[in-house]
Amino acid sequence: MIQLDNVHKAFGEKRVLRGVTLEVPRGESMVIIGGSGTGKSVALKCILGLVRPDSGTITLDGQPVDKGDRDDFLARFGMLFQGAALFDSLTVWQNVAFRLLRGNQKLPKTQAREIAIEKLRRVGLTPETADLYPAELSGGMQKRVGLARAIAADPEVIFFDEPTTGLDPIMAGVINELIREIVVEMGATAMTITHDMTSVRAIADDVAMLHDGVIKWTGTVVEIDSCADPYVQQFIHGRAEGPIEAVR
């Protein structure tokens, strides 16, 4: 569904991506792991066309991501942002229906609200939540609203950017379970970037280790504990000693 082939990206003299090659199968959940500043977010932005690679190719369903109608391309994606990234001035339902109320397929407010409430129910929130504002919600509820917004338009591909950041272990487990259920139900292709190994084990089919701008290892989530790659082993066990140098 998504293919990156030898993708490079630098910002000035800082080389962030140094030849990323990765395939994400249709309908599967790929999780990219790696430390902070290794290029995980930049890779997602390159796929979405928010950042243009210096070289290499990226395709979605076999078509280059930089060709064709931009609105049609973006309509295929949903996104759960780190920290939920809700609009403070909009009510919960307006946040969820943000895409539905705009663009080429703009829906009437009544219909958009009905869809928003349905998606809120799917993530475990009551219809009464719809008319609240984000500031009136807990962190876990805000994350659920962000998830409802990500799936509001039934996208083919969903990106999850550090989906459990800032949540307590119980709520993080709830969000991981919701993500897994929804991705399977929708048959969507999912890409997640995270450093939370609990999330990796809960939502991944496949895992890719990104370090120093390249993919060091790829495999199934079942294989990750037994793989011999020293970068993966240091990362998943949180060891101070190993090939990954800690920034001091």
C-alpha positions in Angstrom: 0.0 0.0 0.0 2.8 2.4 0.9 6.4 2.1 -0.5 9.4 4.2 0.3 12.5 3.6 -1.9 15.8 5.1 -1.0 14.3 8.3 0.5 16.7 11.0 1.5 15.9 14.3 3.3 18.1 16.9 4.8 17.5 20.2 6.5 20.5 22.3 5.7 23.5 20.2 6.8 21.4 17.9 9.0 20.7 14.7 7.1 17.6 13.2 8.7 16.7 10.5 6.2 19.6 8.8 4.6 18.0 6.2 2.3 14.9 4.9 3.9 13.4 1.9 2.1 10.2 0.4 3.5 7.1 -1.4 2.4 3.8 -1.3 4.3 1.4 -4.1 3.1 -2.2 -3.2 2.5 -4.5 -3.8 5.5 -1.6 -4.3 8.0 -0.4 -2.3 10.9 3.2 -1.2 10.6 4.9 0.4 13.7 8.1 2.4 13.3 10.2 2.5 16.4 13.3 4.5 17.1 14.6 7.2 19.5 13.8 10.8 19.4 15.2 12.7 16.4 15.7 9.6 14.3 13.4 10.8 11.5 10.2 9.0 12.2 7.9 12.0 12.0 9.8 13.3 8.9 9.1 10.0 7.2 5.4 10.4 7.8 5.5 14.0 6.6 7.2 12.9 3.4 4.5 10.3 2.7 1.8 12.9 3.2 3.6 15.4 1.0 4.1 17.9 3.9 7.8 17.6 3.4 9.3 17.0 -0.1 12.2 14.4 -0.1 15.5 15.4 -1.6 15.6 12.1 -3.5 14.0 8.7 -3.7 10.4 7.7 -4.4 7.3 7.2 -2.3 4.2 5.6 -3.7 0.6 5.0 -2.4 -1.1 2.1 -3.9 1.5 2.1 -6.7 1.0 5.8 -7.5 3.6 8.5 -6.7 2.4 10.6 -3.8 3.4 13.9 -5.5 1.2 13.3 -8.5 -2.5 13.7 -9.0 -5.1 15.7 -7.2 -3.9 16.8 -3.8 -7.3 16.9 -2.1 -8.2 13.4 -3.4 -4.9 12.1 -2.1 -5.2 13.5 1.4 -8.8 12.3 1.6 -7.4 8.7 1.8 -5.7 9.4 5.1 -6.7 9.8 8.7 -4.3 11.1 11.4 -4.2 10.8 15.2 -1.7 13.5 16.3 0.5 13.4 19.3 -1.3 15.2 22.1 -4.6 14.9 20.1 -4.1 18.4 18.6 -7.8 19.4 19.0 -9.0 22.9 18.1 -9.8 24.6 21.4 -12.4 26.9 19.9 -14.5 24.1 18.4 -16.8 21.7 20.2 -16.0 18.0 20.3 -18.3 17.1 17.5 -17.0 19.9 15.3 -13.5 18.6 15.9 -14.5 15.1 14.9 -16.4 16.4 11.9 -13.7 18.9 10.8 -13.0 17.2 7.5 -16.7 16.4 6.9 -17.6 20.1 7.1 -15.0 21.1 4.5 -13.6 20.3 1.1 -15.1 18.8 -2.0 -17.4 16.4 -0.1 -18.7 19.0 2.4 -21.7 17.5 4.3 -24.7 19.4 5.9 -24.1 20.1 9.5 -26.8 17.8 10.7 -25.4 14.8 8.8 -21.8 15.6 9.9 -22.9 15.8 13.5 -24.6 12.4 13.3 -21.5 10.8 11.9 -19.4 12.6 14.6 -21.6 11.2 17.4 -21.4 7.7 15.8 -17.6 7.9 15.8 -17.6 9.2 19.4 -19.6 6.2 20.4 -17.1 3.9 18.6 -14.3 5.2 20.8 -16.4 4.9 24.0 -17.6 8.5 24.4 -21.3 9.3 25.0 -23.3 11.7 22.8 -23.3 14.2 25.7 -19.6 14.7 25.0 -20.4 16.1 21.6 -21.2 19.7 22.8 -18.3 20.0 25.2 -15.1 21.8 24.5 -11.6 20.1 24.6 -10.7 22.0 27.7 -13.5 20.2 29.5 -12.1 16.8 28.8 -9.4 14.7 30.4 -6.3 13.8 28.5 -7.6 10.3 27.8 -10.9 11.7 26.5 -9.1 14.1 24.3 -7.1 11.3 22.8 -10.3 9.4 22.1 -11.8 12.5 20.3 -8.6 12.7 18.2 -9.1 9.0 17.3 -12.7 9.6 16.4 -11.6 12.5 14.2 -9.0 10.2 12.5 -11.6 7.7 11.5 -14.5 10.1 10.8 -14.2 9.9 7.0 -13.4 6.2 6.9 -9.9 6.6 5.5 -7.9 3.8 3.8 -4.7 4.7 5.7 -4.4 5.9 9.3 -1.3 7.4 10.8 -0.8 7.4 14.6 1.9 9.7 16.0 2.9 8.6 19.5 -0.7 7.6 20.3 -0.1 7.0 24.1 2.1 10.0 25.0 1.0 11.6 28.2 -1.4 8.9 29.2 -1.3 6.8 32.3 -0.7 3.0 31.7 -4.4 2.1 32.0 -5.6 4.7 29.6 -2.7 3.9 27.3 -3.9 0.3 27.2 -7.4 1.4 26.4 -6.2 3.5 23.5 -4.0 0.7 22.2 -6.9 -1.7 22.3 -9.2 0.8 20.5 -6.6 1.4 17.8 -6.2 -2.3 17.2 -9.9 -3.0 17.1 -10.7 -0.1 14.7 -7.9 -0.8 12.3 -9.0 -4.4 12.0 -12.7 -3.5 11.7 -12.0 -0.9 9.0 -9.5 -3.0 7.1 -7.3 0.1 7.1 -3.6 0.2 6.5 -2.0 1.7 9.6 1.4 3.4 10.3 2.4 4.2 13.9 5.5 5.9 15.2 6.2 5.3 18.8 8.9 4.5 21.4 6.4 2.8 23.7 7.0 -1.0 23.4 3.7 -1.7 25.1 2.0 0.0 22.1 4.2 -1.9 19.7 3.2 -5.3 21.0 -0.5 -4.3 21.2 -1.1 -2.8 17.8 1.7 -4.0 15.4 1.6 -6.6 12.7 5.0 -5.5 11.5 7.8 -3.5 13.0 10.6 -1.3 11.5 13.5 0.1 13.4 14.6 3.5 12.2 18.0 4.8 13.4 20.4 7.3 12.0 18.2 7.9 9.0 17.9 4.3 7.7 15.8 1.2 8.5 18.0 -1.0 10.6 15.6 -3.9 10.8 12.1 -5.0 9.8 10.1 -8.0 10.8 6.9 -9.2 12.4 6.0 -8.2 16.0 6.4 -11.9 16.9 10.0 -11.9 15.7 11.1 -8.7 17.5 12.1 -10.4 20.8 14.2 -13.1 19.1 15.9 -10.9 16.5 19.7 -10.6 16.8 19.9 -7.0 15.7 21.8 -5.1 18.4 20.0 -1.8 17.7 16.6 -3.4 18.2 17.7 -5.3 21.3 19.1 -2.2 23.0 16.0 -0.2 22.1 13.3 -2.7 23.2 15.0 -3.4 26.5 16.0 0.2 27.2 19.6 -0.5 27.8 22.1 2.3 28.3 24.9 0.3 26.7 24.9 -0.6 23.0 25.3 0.8 19.5 22.7 3.6 20.1 24.5 6.4 21.8 22.4 8.3 24.4 22.3 12.0 24.0 23.8 13.6 27.1 
